[in-house]
Amino acid sequence: MPSIISLNDISRSKFDRLKKNFSCKNRELEKHIKQYAFNHQKEGLFQTYFYVDDNENFLGYISVSVATIERSTIEDRLDISSSIKYSIPAIKITRLCVFDNFCNNGVGSILMTFANILAVVQQKKIGCRALIVDSKLEAIEFYKRFGFIEIDKEENNDTMFMVFDISKPSEIKELIKEMILFCEVFNQDDLVEVLR
């Protein structure tokens, strides 16, 4: 059965054995998972999750953290009342990587669906309204396929700030059944409880 496994659930010795097999076209993403992700997780900075298939192959990973967006940054881009002047709560995708041997097999889509579910769970628990990412320029089209919109590209920077509106709780109700089914397939019982 496929699953999504938190880095928290992997011992350091097992992770050290596993990471030898992690290979990414993007060397920055490979370096992050091999050298920094474990310590970042233990420091409480990011949460990293792996997509693992039926044969226990690690297919890719996603790292996320909590964030906020200044209201002025997203003027009229999200369906949020203009009377709200404070920062908007969000989940930030800090890294997303599909390992080399598993590209173009839907791994990125699974990880994006999982990120969306994490944002909805966060919304139900303490509030969250968007997913955000500083996308590398070569990944912009990938994020657009999932409904992200371009907000800003800083000068002399190779990233584009992008936002996805996860919508209001009343608008998400129709999607909850699909999210619960996804969580059941990928062994996320704790998320199922929150979604119900």
N, C-alpha and C positions, 0 to 999 in steps of 0.2 A: 504494500500500500504506500503511495507517495506521501510525503510529509513535509512540513516546514518546521525546521528545528532551530531553536534559539541557540546562539553561541553560549549562553549561560548553561545549557544542558550538556556541554561537551567539556570534558576534563582537559587540562592543559597538555597532558601527555598524549591524549588521543588527537587533539587539535594539531600538535606538532607533527604527528605522523600523517594526518590527513592533508595538511597544507602543502606538503611536497608535491601533491598531484594537482594543485590549483594552478591553472594557466589561463591567462586572459590576454587578448590582443592588446588591450590597453594596459601597459606596464604599470601605470599609476594605480589602477584598481587592483592589480595583482600584488603590488608592493603593499598596498593598504591592508589587504586581507592577510597577507603573510607576516607583516611586521608590526602593524599597529592595532588591528581590530580587536584582538584578544584583550590587550591592556585598556583600550578605550571602553570596551564593554565592562571590564572590571571596575573602571573608574566611574561608571555611570554616565558617560558622555553620550554614547550611542547604543542602540540595540541593533544587533546584527542577526539576521535569520538566513538560513540556508534552505534551498529547495533540494530535497533528496528524493530520488525515484525509487521504484519498487526493488531495484537491485542494489540499493544503498549507495548509488553514485551521487555525489554532490554536483548539482548542475549549475548552480549560481548562488548569488547572495544579494541581499539588500540590507543596507544600514539606514536607520531612521533616528530622528531626535525630535524633541518638541521645539517649537519656534513660534514667533509671532511675526505678523506683517503690519507695518504701519498703514493705517487707513489711507493716507494720502498716496501711498505707493500704488494702490490698486483702485483708485477712484473709478467708479462706474464699471469696473471689470468683473466684480462679483455682485451677486444679487443680495446686497446688504444695505439696509436703510442708511441713507446719508446722514441721519441724525446720530448715528454711532460714530464717535470721534476717536475712540481708543483703539489700541492694537487688536488685530484679529488673530485668535489662536489658530495654530496650524501644526501639521506634522511635516518635517523636512526630510526628504529623501537625500541622504548625504552621500550614498554610494549605491549603485546598482550594477551588477556584473553577471553576465552569463559566461560560464567557463567555455574555453575554446571548442571542445568536442561537442558542445550542445547548442551552439548558435543556430538560429532559425528553426527551433523546435517548439516555440511557444513558452519557453522558460521565462523570458522577460514579461510576457503577458500574465503568467501566474504570479510573478513577484509584484507586478503592478496591481493586480486584483487584491493581493494580500495587503499591500500598502493602503489601498482604499478602505479595506475592512478595518485595518488598524486605526485609520482616521475616524471612521464611524464609531468604533468602540470608544475612542478617546472623546468623541462628541457626546456620547451617552454618559460617560463617566464624569468628565469635568469641563467639556466644551472644546470644540475644534470645528473649524469651518473650511479649511483648505488643506490641500497637499501642495507643497512647494518644492522646487528643485533649482539648483544652479546647474543647468544642463550644459555639458560640453557641446560645442557647436555641431559636431557630427551626430549628436543624439537628439537634437531638437525635433526632427521629424518623428522619431520614436515616441516622444512624449506627446506630441500633437495628436497622434493616433488615439491617445487615451483622454483627450479633451483638455490638455494643458494649453494655456495661452501664453504667448510671449509678453513679458512685461518690460524688461530692460536689459540691454547689453551695455556693460560698463566699457569705457574706452580702455584700450590696451589689455583687455581681458578676453580669455577664450571660453567664457561661459555666458549663458543667457538665463536670466532669472525668469522662471515660469511658474504659473499657478493653475491649480485645478480646484474648482468650487465643488466641494462634496455635497452641497445643498443643505437645506434646512431639514430638521428631523421629520417633519410632516411629509416632505417630498421623498424621503428615503424609504418610507414604509414598504413600498412595493418591491424594493430590492432586498429587503431583509431575508426573505425566504431563500433567495439565491445565495446570499452571503452565508447563511447558516449551512446550506448544502456544501458550499466550498469548504467551510471550516470543518465539517464532518469528514469530507474526503481527505483533507490534509491534516487530520489529527489535532485540531485546535479547539478542544472541548471547552477550555476556559473562555474563549471568545464566543462560542455558541451561547454560553450562559448569559453573557452580557447582552448579546444581540436579541435574545428572547425577551 
